[in-house]
C-alpha cells in the first residue's frame, strides 16, 4: 500500500503549469521545464479510496523530492533515497535504479507517461476544466484508465482519478501550489520527522 501511495502521488503532483493549447505529450515536457525553472515547488495533497482519505505535503526541485504524510515519509536528493514506513517503523536507505525512480521520482514518472500511456484530450465535465484521458499500452498494467483534470484559469492539475483493473479507484486532489527556493537539506533525511530512536537500515 505504501508503494502504491507514493507511486500515485509522485506520478501526479508534478504536472503543473501546462498551457491548454498544447498536446498532452507537449504539456508533460512543459511541466518538467516549469519545475526545473521554478527553483522548487511545494503543494498539499489528499488521496481518497474506499478505505478513507490520506493527506500530506510534497516538495520538488529538479530531480529531488520529499513526501511527508502519516502513511509515508520519503526523501530523495538526486542520488540517495530515504524511506520511512509506519508499518516497519524504520528508515531504509537505497540508491534507486532508473526503473525504481519511475515509481517514486516525480520527474521520472512524468517522463514515463510517454512510453507507458496513450494520451488524448477528453471532454471536460465542468466549465474551465481541461481533461486528459490516459490508457496504458500494456494490457497487464495495473491501471485501467487515468483521468487528469486541470483548472484552465491557472493551468494547474487539481484532480486525478486512477481506475485500477482490480476496480479500486483512487482520487487525488492537489492544492496550495507554491513556487519557492528550497534548500538542499529539504531533500535529505531529517530524523526529527520520524519517531525518536527509529532504526536506519542501509540497503545500498
N, C-alpha and C positions, 0 to 999 in steps of 0.2 A: 504494500500500500504506500509506504514511504517513497519507493522508487517511482510509482505512478504519479503520486502527488507532485514530486519535483519535476518529473518529465513534462506533465501537463502544464505546469506553471511556467517553466522556463521556455517552453515552446511558444507561449503566448505573450508573456509580459513584455517582450521586446519589440512587438510590432506596433510602432508608433510613428507619428508624423508622416503619413503617406497621402499623396495627392490622389483624389478620386479619379482623375482623368487617365491615370496610368493603368497598365495591366497588372494583375496580381503579382506576376514574376518581377516586373519592374519595381513595384511597390516594396517588395521584400528587399531589393537592392538599396532602395532609398532609405528603408528602415535601418539597415546596417550602417549606412553612411551617416545618417542622422545621429545615431547613438554614438558612433566614434567621434563625431564632430562636436558633440554637446559638452564633453568633459565629464558627463555622468548623468544617470537617470535614477530616480527613486520613485516608487509607487506603492500603493496598498492593493491587496487583492483578497478575494474570497472565492473558495471552491465549494460548490454545493452539490451533494449527491443525495440519494435516498436515505443515507445514514446520517445526514446533518451537514453543517457548514463549518469549514475551517478558514481562518483568516490569518493574514501575515503581511510582511513587508519585504520588498525586494529592492536591491541596489545593483546597478550595472554600469560598467565603464569599459569600453572596448571588449576584450575577451574575458574580462573579470566580472564576477558576480558574487552576491551574497543573498541568501534567503533566510529570514528569521520568522519562525512561527512555532506554536506549541507542538506541531507534528514533526517538524524537521528544522534543522539548522545546518546551513551549508555555506562554505567559503571557498572561493577559487581565485588564486592570484595570477592565473595565466600559466601556471606550471603545476602547482600542488593544490590538492583539494582536501578539505577537512569536512567531515560529515558527522553530525550528531543525531541519534535517534532516541526517542523516549523509551522505545522497546528494549534496546540493548544497554542504554544508559552509558554509552561510551562514544568516543570520537575516533573515527577511522581516518587515517591519512593515506591518500593514494596519489599516484601520478596517472591521471586518466588517459586512456588511449583516445585517438580521434573518434572512434565509434562510441566509446563511453561518453564523450563530451556531447555527442548529439542528444543524449538523454538528459543532460544537466546544464550544458552551456547555452545561454540564450542565443548567441550569435551563430554557433554551430547548428542549433535547432532551426533557426530561420533559414540558413543556407540549405539545410537538408530538405526543406519543403520542395524545392525544385525537382529533386530526384525521387522523392517518395510519393508526392501527391500530384494529381491532376487538379488544376485550379481554374475556376471561372467565376465571373461576376454573377451574382444571384439577385433576384428581386427582393428588395428590402420590404419588411413588413410594416415599417413605420416611416414617417417623413424624416428627412435629413439623416438618413442612415444609409451607409454603403455596406453591402453584404457580399461576402465571398464564400463560395462552396468549394470544399476540398474533398476529394475522394482518393483513397490510396490506390497506387498502381498494383500493389501486391494483393492478391485475393486473400492471403492468410494474415494480413495486417490486423492488429487488434482494434484499430479504429475503423468504423464503418463509414462515417461521414463526419466532417468537421465544418462548423459554420463560424465565420468571423464577422462581427458587426462593428462598424466604425461610425463615429459621430462625424458627419460631413462638415460640421462647423469647425471642429478642432482637428479633424483628421486623425484622431486617436482611437485605438481599439478600446471599446468599452465592455463588450460581452463576447464570449465564445462558448460554443456548445459542442462537446465531444459526444457523439453517439457511437458506442462501442459495439462490437459484434456479439458480446455476451448480453446485450440490451441494457447495460449500465449507461447512465447519462451523467456527464459532468458539466456543470455550468460555471464558468469562470467570469468574474467581474473584476475589472481593474479601474482604480480611481486614484485621485491625488497624484497625478504625474508631476514631477518636478525635475527640471534640468539643473544640475548643480555640479560643482567641482568636488570630487570625493578623494580623500587622502588614501594612500596605498594601504594603510592599516585597515581600511574598511573591508578588504578582501582577504585578510589573513585571520587565522583562528584567534578568537577572543574568549578566553576561558571564563570571563565574567558573565558571559551569556549562557553558560551551562551550569548545572548544579556543582557545587563545591566538591572536590575530590573525584570528579569524573575521570575515568581512565582514558588515556590516549594511546591508541594502538597504531603503530606504523606498519602499514601493509605494502609499502613500496619495495 
